[in-house]
Every structure is written in C-alpha cells, then in structure tokens.
C-alpha cells in the first residue's frame, strides 16, 4: 500500500518493485509538505480617552488556532492578552499558530489619551472692603489637585492666596489629575 501524508513534514517513502523474470528495483523518494499560508487572521488595536476601564488589542483567527501575546517582540508569549488602563501608548505583540499553517505574527497598539476634567468651576470675589481675607473658589473632580499662583509662571502651590486690602488681584490656578488633561 502506498503511504499518504497530510501533515507538514518531510517523509521518506521506500519502495520495492518486484516482477517475475525481472530485476528487483528498490529506492526511495521524499514527500515534503510545507506549511500553508494562514489566512483569516485579523488584529485591531484600541484608541480612546481614559475611562478607568482596561483596554487591549483584539485578535481573531480560525477555529483551532492558538493566539498568544507579549509586551515585547522577543519576549515570552502567553495566552493572556495584556490590558492597560492608564494614559499611554502600549504595543502588544501577538502570534497565531495552527497545526500545518505558517505562524502569523504582528503587533497592534493600545493608545489611551487623557480625558477631560468635567467638573471644574472657578469664581472670584467682588465686594466692599470689610477687613477680612478673600480668595477665589475652585472646585474640581474628586481626586484632583488644585494649585494656585499670583503670577503666570510655574510657581504654583496648594495654598490659595487671600487678599484683604482694596485692589484687583489676579490668581492663576491649575487643576491636575492623573490620566486627565490639565
């Protein structure tokens, strides 16, 4: 019976031809099956504003394929798809493997941009001299840091300046929070 092969590999088939009154012929031939090109793999990154939720890349492939991920191109690959929450740009590498097919490799990016602070309000003070100190009022999203300055340079502090004497004063303020635009 003539052997047949379906999986990738290199196989040697030995044969022998015998016929009465003829010399026996023997030999071997090689059957070589190379990996097929793997089609049907799609990969997509993620781009969006910070929302405190974890984000990752999406890779899809035919049934029976194994998808693995790494955070470096030459790193250890695992089936766990890395997720990211904080602002930044992250490259995720992937490999898709399936028996008898070429391995597909690639990378996609998770890009998380700063969100906008939504609850910032500021108000000044206008009033008649009363001998008491007066300051601006700034409110912001929970967890935000508010700093103040009487000049537009970088000398900001968490102390809100207050004024008692008659005059017009400008107070600069900054509202900052991790993963948000200032």
N, C-alpha and C positions, 0 to 999 in steps of 0.2 A: 504494500500500500504506500502510495506517495504521500509523505507528510505535508501538512499545510500549516501555515503560521498566520496569526492575526496581530499579535502584539509587537511593539517596537523591539528590535533587537537584530542581531546578526546570527544566523543559523547555518550550520554546515550540514548538508544532506549528502550522505554517501550512497552510491548506487552500484549495482552489480547487474550486468546483462548477461544472461546465460541462454544459449540455444544449442541444441544438439548439432554436432559436427562443426561448430564454430568456436573460435577462441573466446573465452570469457573476457568481458570488458568491465573494468572497475574504475571508479573515480569519485570525485566529489565536486559539488557546486555550492555556492553560498547564496542564501536568501537573506537579503538585507531590507528591513523595514524601518524607515526613518519616521520620526515624529511628524504628525500632521500639524498644519498651522491651526492654532486655536483662534477661532473667531467667536463673536458673540460676547466679548468682554467689554463692559462699559465702566467708566470711572468718572466720578464727579466730585469736585471739591465743595467747599462751603464759603460763602462770603456774606457777612451780615454784621449788624451793630450788636454790641454787648447786650445780652439779655439775661445773664446769670444762668443760662442753660448750657449743658455740654453739647459740643458740636464735633462732627467727624466727617471723614470722606465717605462716599458711598461707592462700593464696587459690586457689580453684578456679573454673574457668569452662568454658563450652562449647568444643569443639574449634574452632580457628581464631581464638580470642581472644588478644590480647596483654595480658599483665599487667606493669605497671611499678610501681616502688616509689620512695619518697622518705622522707627523715628529717624533712622539713619540708613543711607543707601547700602552700607556694608554691615549693617547691624544684625542682631538676632531678630528673626521674624517669628511672630506668633499669630494665633487666630484672633487675638484681642485687638480690636480696632481702637487706637488711641483717641481720646476725646479731649477737647480743650474748651475752657470757659472764659478765661481772661483775654483781654485785648492783646493781639499779637498776630504774627503770621507764622504758621507752622506747616512744614512739609511732612507728608505721610507717604511712605513708600509701600508698594504692595506687590505681591507675587500671586499669580493664579496658576495652579497646577492641576493637571488631569492626566490620568494614565494615557499614554500613546499620543500625547499632544505636546507641542513646544510650550515651555513655560512663558507666560506673559508677565512682564514686569513694567512698572511705571510709578508715577508719583502724582499726587494732587495736593492742593494747598487748602488749609483751613485759615481763613483770614477774618479775624474779629476786630471790628473798628470800634472806637469809643462811642458810647451812647451820649445822648444829650441830657443834661440835667433838666428836669421838668418843673421842679417846684422851687425856683429861686425868685424871691421877691426882695426888693430893697426900697426903703423910704428914708427920706431926710427929715429934718426938723425945721420948722419955721415957728417962731414965737417971740414974744416980748421978753426982754431981759428980766430974769427972776432970781439970779444969783445961783442957780442950780446948774450942774453939768448936763449937757445934752449931746447925744451921739446919733449916728444913723442906725437903722434897724435892718438887718439882713436875715432872712430865713432861707433854708435850703433843704434839699432832700436829706433824709435820715442817713447818718454816717458821713456826711460831707464836712469838710474842714473849711472854715471861713477865716480869711486873714485880711488885715487892713493896713493902709499906709496913707500918710498925708502927702506923699509925693508919688509920681507915676513910675519911679524906678523900682528896683527889686527889693526894697527894704520893707517887706511885709511882716506883720506879726499877728498873733491871735488876739492881741489887746486892741479893742475898739476905742479909738481916741474920742474923748469927750471935750466939749468946749463950754465955757461959762461966760466969757466976755462977748460983748456985742461984736458982730462981724459975720462975714460969709466965709465958710470953710469948705474945702473940697476934701472928701475922704474917698480913697480908692479902695476897692475890695476885690478879693478873688475867692471863688468857690471852687474847691477841688474835691474830687472823689475818685478813687481807683476805678479804672475802666470807663470813665466819663470824660467828655471834653470839658476843659475848664471854662 
